[in-house]
Amino acid sequence: MSERWLGLERISETSWTLPVTEKVISGASALFGGCATGSAVVISSLMADQPVAFASSHFGALAKLGTSVTIDARVIASGRTLTHLEFTGTVDGVESFRSRVTCGARPSQATEGEWIAAPSVSSPDDSRDFSQPVHEGTWADRFEFRLADVRSVDGPTAAWWVRPKEDDPIDVPLSAAVLTDYVTYGIGRALGVPMGGLSIDNALRVHRPVSADWYLLQIVPEAINGGLGFGEARLFANGALVAVGNQSIVVNGWDWRLPDEA
């Protein structure tokens, strides 16, 4: 399912191609960072026996719409508990992204839990449809978004209810990789300033990959200085933490507002 969702095609034991179509691009008409990291997550699930626990990517040259990315994979180290992998994505020999993934599984420990709580927000039924023009013809057009009313949170934040469209199913780890890259879109709305960004890097930590009818996606800005910004994305399912993502971005003047908010 996940390979089909991305359009990944295997060409050898350790190499894949990813055609850059409208299904995996951002509003910049280039491969969306979350889809790049998602490709590493998907390939890792095929190469390692353990589930994905961590993934990170650093981005170089943009992989533009209409090109094809060659992804070369290698296992850095593999053991009973952890498998570490590295991926390099290139377009015509030029590096577009480099990802590292850790897959791991351990028995339950004496102390376990989650200490990040979902924000108090309006329900999906009471939240506003979020048909953002910049989503059209991109990866985000494959999800249904509803803008949640955030009720009581310290500091700036923005939240959406999100779910894959019924005719376009996607696995939970891939959903987490894609959706936690939404800091570039969400940081401006959280701050109430018409701005957005392009990814420099992202990191994904998968806590509990459970599915839900609706995921709650929370974006929390952390800092901006000198045109560079940092933020965190938190993904929840039925109130439980699914994954956390962190992202560095180049800040630009993208306007996140809906047509009737301009």
N, C-alpha and C positions, 0 to 999 in steps of 0.2 A: 504493500500500500504506500509506504513512505517514498520508495524509489519512484513510483509512478507519479506521486504528488509533485515531486521536484522535477521529474523528467530525467533522472539519472540513468545513464547507460554504462554498463560494465564493459571494458575493453580488454582487461587482463585481470590476473589475480589481485593486483595492487593498483590498478588504474581505472578511472572512470571519466566519462564526459558529462558535462552539465550544460545543455543548450540554454542560452539566456533568452528566454521568451517572456512575454508579458505576464505569465503566471508567476514569475520569480523576481520581477524587477521592483524597484522603488519608484517614487515620483521623479527621481533623477534619471530615469530610463537606463538604469544599470542594475546589475545583480544586487538585490537587497542583502544587507549584512546578515540578517537572521537566516536567510536561505543558504548563504555560504556556510555559516556555522551549522545549520541544519543538515547540510550535505555531509559534513564530517560526523555529525551525530548518527545519521542513518548508516553510513558506511561502517562506523565503529560497531554498531549493533550487529553487523554481518560478520565482522572480523574477530570480535571478542566474545567470550562466553558470559561475561558479567554485564549487568545493565550500566548504561551511561550515568555517571555521577557528576562530571564536570566537563565543560568545553569552553575554549576561548579562541578568539580569532583576532589577528591584526591585519588591517586592510592596506593594500598598496594601490596599484593602478585599477581604475574602474573597469569592470567587465561589462561593456556596453550591450544594449539590446541588439540581438542579431548575431552576436559572437557565440563562441562555445568555449567553455572552461574545461581544461584537462586537469583532473585531480589525481595526484599521485599520493599513495598512502604507504606508510611504513610503521611497523610495530617497534616502538622504542624499547619496551621491556614488558614481559608478560609473566605473571605468577598466578598462584591460586587465588589471591585476594584482589589484585589490581592488574589491569592491562593499560599501558600508556601508548598512545598512538599519535602520529603527526601527519598532517595533510598539507600539501602545497597545491594551490589552484593557480594555473597559468593560462594566459590567453596569448597565443602565438609566441610562446617563450617568455613573456613578461609576467612577473608574479602579480597576481591580483589579491590573493589572501593566503595566509598561513594559519593553520589551526592546530591545536593540541587538545586531545580528549583523554580523559581518564574514565575507564569503566571499572566498577568495583562492587563487591558484595561482601558483607561481614555478618556474623551472627549478631543477634540483638544484645545490647549492652545493658548494664544496670541502670544507667541514666540515659533516657531518651526523651525527646519532646520537640516542640517548635515554639519559639519565643517571639515570633512575628505574627501579630494578629491582623486579620482582615479588617479594613476600615469599615465604619458604619456608612452604608450608602443606600440609595433607593433600590428597590427590587428591579429585576429585568422588566417586568410588566409596567412599572412606574417610571422607567427610564426612557429617555428620548432616543429615537432612531438617529444614528450618526452616519449619514450618507455624505462622507467627505469627498469633494471633487478630486482631491489628489490621490484618493484610493482607486479611482477608475482606471482600469487597464493595468493594475499592478497586483502584487501578491495579496494586498489587503482587500481587494475586491472579492476574494475567495472566502472571506469571513463576514459574518453579520456582527456589526458593532452597535451598541447602545450606550449613550453617554450617561453615566450614573451621577446622581446628585450626591456629593460628598457631604456628610453631615457633621462629623466631629473628628477632626484630625489636626494635630499640631503641625504647623508648617505647611508649605505649599504642596499640593498633591492633585492629581487628576485620576479618574477611574472610569473604566469602561467594562460593561458586560460584553463578552466576545464568545462566539461559537463558530465552528466551521459550517459552511453551507451544506445542506443535506446531500447534495449531489456531488460533493467534493470532500470525502472523508480523509482524515489525517490522524496519525498516531499522536499520543500524548507527548513523548519526548520531542518530536519534531515541532508540535504546536508550541511547546515551551521555548524551544530555540528561536522560533520565528517571532512569537509575540513579545518575548522579553527584549527584543531589539527595538521596541516601540518608543524607547526614550527619545530618539531623534524627532518623533512626531509629538510626543506627549509633554515634553518639558516646557514648551511655550504655553500650552493651555494651563498647566499647573501653576505657572508664574503669572498668567494673565497678560503675557506680552507676545505680540506677533513675531515669533521666532521659532526656528527649528534647527536642524543640523544634519551633517553627514557623518557617518560612523568612522572613527579612527580604529576602535577596537570594541570588542564586547566579550563578556564572560558569563557563562551559564552554570548555575549550580542546581542540580535536580535533587529535590528532597523526597517527594513522594509522588510518582507519576500516575495519579488517579484521574479518571475521566469524570466529566460532569456535563449536564445539559448546557450550562453556561459557565464559562470561566470569568472570574473577576480579575481584571488587569489593573494594577495600581502603578502609577509613575510618580517617582519622588525625585525632584531636582536636588543635587547635592552642592554644587559650586560652579560658578562661571568666572573666568578671569582671562583677559586678553584674547577673547574670541574662542577660547576652548572651554568646553563644559563637561560636567560629569553628572551622572544620574543613575538611579536604580529602578528596576522594574520588578514587581512582585506579582506572581500568578497564584490564584487561589481557586480551589474547587470545593464547593459546598462548605466554605469557611476554612478549609484546611489548606496549608501551604503546599503548593506543587513545586515551585521553583523560584529562584531569585536570579536576576540578571543585573550586571553592572556595565556601564558603557561610557566611553569617552567620545566626544563629538566635536567637530568644527562647527561653530555656531554661525547660522546664516539668518536671513530675514524672511524665512518661509512663514506664510500666514496660515495658521491652523484653523481660523474661524470658519464656521459654516456660512453659507451665503446670506442667511437672515441675521447673522451676528456682525457682519462687516459695517 
